[in-house]
């Protein structure tokens, strides 16, 4: 029989506004599992408006997420990106992320 247990999770939205509109955002989800005493972070939905790209906003917001994950005591931070986003991948690598595997998902 498969049993279930609710786990602790929370999140923080990071965003940058210009002239009253959101031009960049990212989410940090903080999750726990039974394998580690510390939580881990999941970086999700990093976005910079097309009109604001190549100005460093993506780097700025991801750095803020990394710092927050460290403050929250996360033992790792996982982020995902689509294959065709070479510039984004380079930014992640420049910030210390490593290409660690593949993402598999099911959309509902």
GROMACS elastic network, one bead per residue, 0.5 to 0.9 nm:
[ bonds ]
;  ai    aj funct       b0    kb
    7    31     6  0.78736   500
    7    32     6  0.67725   500
    7    33     6  0.73896   500
    8    30     6  0.83620   500
    8    31     6  0.63998   500
    8    32     6  0.61794   500
    8    33     6  0.85516   500
    9    29     6  0.70475   500
    9    30     6  0.55581   500
    9    32     6  0.67744   500
   10    28     6  0.84052   500
   10    29     6  0.56960   500
   10    30     6  0.52746   500
   10    31     6  0.68644   500
   11    27     6  0.68896   500
   11    28     6  0.54337   500
   11    30     6  0.58112   500
   11    31     6  0.86710   500
   12    26     6  0.85294   500
   12    27     6  0.57644   500
   12    28     6  0.52061   500
   12    29     6  0.65220   500
   12    30     6  0.83396   500
   12    65     6  0.87109   500
   12    68     6  0.89557   500
   13    25     6  0.71626   500
   13    26     6  0.60440   500
   13    28     6  0.64820   500
   13    29     6  0.87254   500
   14    24     6  0.82122   500
   14    25     6  0.54315   500
   14    26     6  0.52468   500
   14    27     6  0.60528   500
   14    28     6  0.78860   500
   14    61     6  0.68702   500
   14    62     6  0.89018   500
   14    64     6  0.78421   500
   14    65     6  0.74373   500
   15    22     6  0.67088   500
   15    23     6  0.75479   500
   15    24     6  0.54358   500
   15    26     6  0.65179   500
   15    27     6  0.86599   500
   15    61     6  0.72889   500
   16    21     6  0.83423   500
   16    22     6  0.57917   500
   16    23     6  0.58355   500
   16    24     6  0.51253   500
   16    25     6  0.64304   500
   16    57     6  0.80373   500
   16    61     6  0.79700   500
   17    20     6  0.58706   500
   17    21     6  0.51639   500
   17    23     6  0.55517   500
   17    24     6  0.71509   500
   18    21     6  0.54582   500
   18    22     6  0.64983   500
   18    23     6  0.65286   500
   19    22     6  0.84899   500
   22    25     6  0.74191   500
   22    48     6  0.88980   500
   22    49     6  0.82626   500
   23    47     6  0.79684   500
   23    48     6  0.57413   500
   23    49     6  0.51008   500
   23    50     6  0.86089   500
   23    51     6  0.84581   500
   23    52     6  0.69011   500
   23    57     6  0.86350   500
   24    46     6  0.75512   500
   24    47     6  0.54029   500
   24    49     6  0.62229   500
   24    52     6  0.82613   500
   24    57     6  0.67782   500
   24    58     6  0.70450   500
   24    61     6  0.75983   500
   25    45     6  0.73185   500
   25    46     6  0.56735   500
   25    47     6  0.53373   500
   25    48     6  0.66890   500
   25    58     6  0.81591   500
   25    61     6  0.70145   500
   25    62     6  0.89867   500
   26    43     6  0.70875   500
   26    44     6  0.61250   500
   26    45     6  0.53829   500
   26    47     6  0.64597   500
   26    58     6  0.87381   500
   26    61     6  0.68341   500
   26    62     6  0.72279   500
   26    65     6  0.76413   500
   27    42     6  0.79835   500
   27    43     6  0.57986   500
   27    44     6  0.51199   500
   27    45     6  0.61786   500
   27    46     6  0.70090   500
   27    65     6  0.76790   500
   28    41     6  0.63359   500
   28    42     6  0.56565   500
   28    44     6  0.64430   500
   28    65     6  0.63273   500
   28    66     6  0.87798   500
   28    68     6  0.82372   500
   28    69     6  0.75587   500
   28    77     6  0.89183   500
   29    40     6  0.82975   500
   29    41     6  0.55895   500
   29    42     6  0.50281   500
   29    43     6  0.65874   500
   29    44     6  0.76531   500
   29    69     6  0.89503   500
   30    39     6  0.63725   500
   30    40     6  0.58269   500
   30    42     6  0.64721   500
   30    69     6  0.77945   500
   30    72     6  0.81048   500
   30    74     6  0.77181   500
   31    39     6  0.54044   500
   31    40     6  0.54511   500
   31    41     6  0.62735   500
   31    42     6  0.76486   500
   31    74     6  0.87575   500
   32    35     6  0.85168   500
   32    36     6  0.76095   500
   32    37     6  0.79880   500
   32    38     6  0.70323   500
   32    40     6  0.63083   500
   32    41     6  0.88311   500
   33    36     6  0.63377   500
   33    37     6  0.79714   500
   33    38     6  0.84757   500
   33    39     6  0.71745   500
   33    40     6  0.84465   500
   34    37     6  0.72837   500
   35    38     6  0.89463   500
   36    39     6  0.70773   500
   36    40     6  0.87583   500
   36    75     6  0.83496   500
   37    75     6  0.89995   500
   38    72     6  0.89448   500
   38    73     6  0.62960   500
   38    74     6  0.57910   500
   38    75     6  0.60216   500
   39    72     6  0.79478   500
   39    73     6  0.67253   500
   39    75     6  0.64131   500
   39    76     6  0.80091   500
   40    69     6  0.77871   500
   40    72     6  0.88876   500
   40    73     6  0.79852   500
   40    75     6  0.55382   500
   40    76     6  0.51558   500
   40    77     6  0.59617   500
   40    78     6  0.78870   500
   41    66     6  0.87968   500
   41    69     6  0.60297   500
   41    72     6  0.87618   500
   41    74     6  0.59794   500
   41    75     6  0.79247   500
   41    76     6  0.61527   500
   41    78     6  0.61646   500
   41    79     6  0.85610   500
   42    69     6  0.88598   500
   42    76     6  0.85019   500
   42    77     6  0.56235   500
   42    79     6  0.59442   500
   42    80     6  0.87062   500
   43    46     6  0.75423   500
   43    62     6  0.83516   500
   43    65     6  0.74981   500
   43    66     6  0.87273   500
   43    77     6  0.68517   500
   43    78     6  0.59186   500
   43    80     6  0.73712   500
   44    78     6  0.87200   500
   44    79     6  0.64145   500
   44    80     6  0.71891   500
   45    80     6  0.88473   500
   46    58     6  0.74136   500
   46    61     6  0.82651   500
   46    62     6  0.77409   500
   47    58     6  0.72257   500
   48    51     6  0.82628   500
   48    52     6  0.64843   500
   48    53     6  0.60888   500
   48    57     6  0.70044   500
   48    58     6  0.62331   500
   49    52     6  0.53756   500
   49    53     6  0.64343   500
   50    53     6  0.53855   500
   50    54     6  0.89696   500
   52    55     6  0.63415   500
   52    56     6  0.87248   500
   52    57     6  0.75946   500
   53    56     6  0.72852   500
   53    57     6  0.71676   500
   53    58     6  0.77152   500
   54    57     6  0.75968   500
   54    58     6  0.82395   500
   55    58     6  0.80383   500
   55    59     6  0.88840   500
   56    59     6  0.52684   500
   56    60     6  0.60741   500
   56    61     6  0.86968   500
   57    61     6  0.61132   500
   57    62     6  0.85283   500
   58    61     6  0.53024   500
   58    62     6  0.61007   500
   58    63     6  0.84766   500
   58    88     6  0.85080   500
   58    91     6  0.83537   500
   59    62     6  0.52416   500
   59    63     6  0.60309   500
   59    64     6  0.86110   500
   59    91     6  0.67968   500
   59    92     6  0.81350   500
   59    95     6  0.79336   500
   60    63     6  0.52788   500
   60    64     6  0.64023   500
   60    65     6  0.89145   500
   61    64     6  0.50517   500
   61    65     6  0.63896   500
   61    66     6  0.87791   500
   62    66     6  0.62111   500
   62    67     6  0.86415   500
   62    92     6  0.82966   500
   62    95     6  0.83985   500
   63    66     6  0.50424   500
   63    67     6  0.61967   500
   63    68     6  0.85925   500
   63    95     6  0.74525   500
   64    67     6  0.51588   500
   64    68     6  0.61749   500
   64    69     6  0.86471   500
   65    68     6  0.50518   500
   65    69     6  0.61132   500
   65    70     6  0.86410   500
   66    69     6  0.51384   500
   66    70     6  0.63290   500
   66    71     6  0.87236   500
   66    77     6  0.73724   500
   67    70     6  0.51610   500
   67    71     6  0.62529   500
   67    72     6  0.86704   500
   68    72     6  0.60933   500
   68    73     6  0.86852   500
   68    74     6  0.89441   500
   69    72     6  0.50614   500
   69    73     6  0.64548   500
   69    74     6  0.54550   500
   69    75     6  0.84534   500
   69    76     6  0.80142   500
   69    77     6  0.69400   500
   70    73     6  0.51643   500
   70    74     6  0.56729   500
   70    75     6  0.78230   500
   70    76     6  0.85004   500
   70    77     6  0.87787   500
   71    74     6  0.76242   500
   73    76     6  0.89161   500
   74    77     6  0.69912   500
   77    97     6  0.86809   500
   78    97     6  0.85787   500
   79    92     6  0.88292   500
   79    97     6  0.85348   500
   80   102     6  0.85364   500
   80   103     6  0.70418   500
   81    84     6  0.84379   500
   81    85     6  0.69148   500
   81    88     6  0.77018   500
   81    89     6  0.73314   500
   81   103     6  0.85713   500
   82    85     6  0.58639   500
   82    86     6  0.88124   500
   82    89     6  0.89496   500
   83    86     6  0.72618   500
   83    89     6  0.86331   500
   84    87     6  0.88236   500
   85    88     6  0.53361   500
   85    89     6  0.62518   500
   85    90     6  0.87913   500
   86    89     6  0.50189   500
   86    90     6  0.62165   500
   86    91     6  0.86795   500
   87    90     6  0.51389   500
   87    91     6  0.63098   500
   87    92     6  0.87956   500
   88    91     6  0.50479   500
   88    92     6  0.63072   500
   88    93     6  0.86893   500
   89    92     6  0.51282   500
   89    93     6  0.62175   500
   89    94     6  0.85921   500
   89    97     6  0.88692   500
   89    99     6  0.84324   500
   90    93     6  0.50692   500
   90    94     6  0.60771   500
   90    95     6  0.86145   500
   91    94     6  0.50468   500
   91    95     6  0.63058   500
   91    96     6  0.88991   500
   91    97     6  0.88011   500
   92    95     6  0.50853   500
   92    96     6  0.65288   500
   92    97     6  0.53149   500
   92    98     6  0.77567   500
   92    99     6  0.89698   500
   93    96     6  0.51295   500
   93    98     6  0.60021   500
   93    99     6  0.77757   500
   94    97     6  0.72937   500
   97   100     6  0.86036   500
   99   102     6  0.85821   500
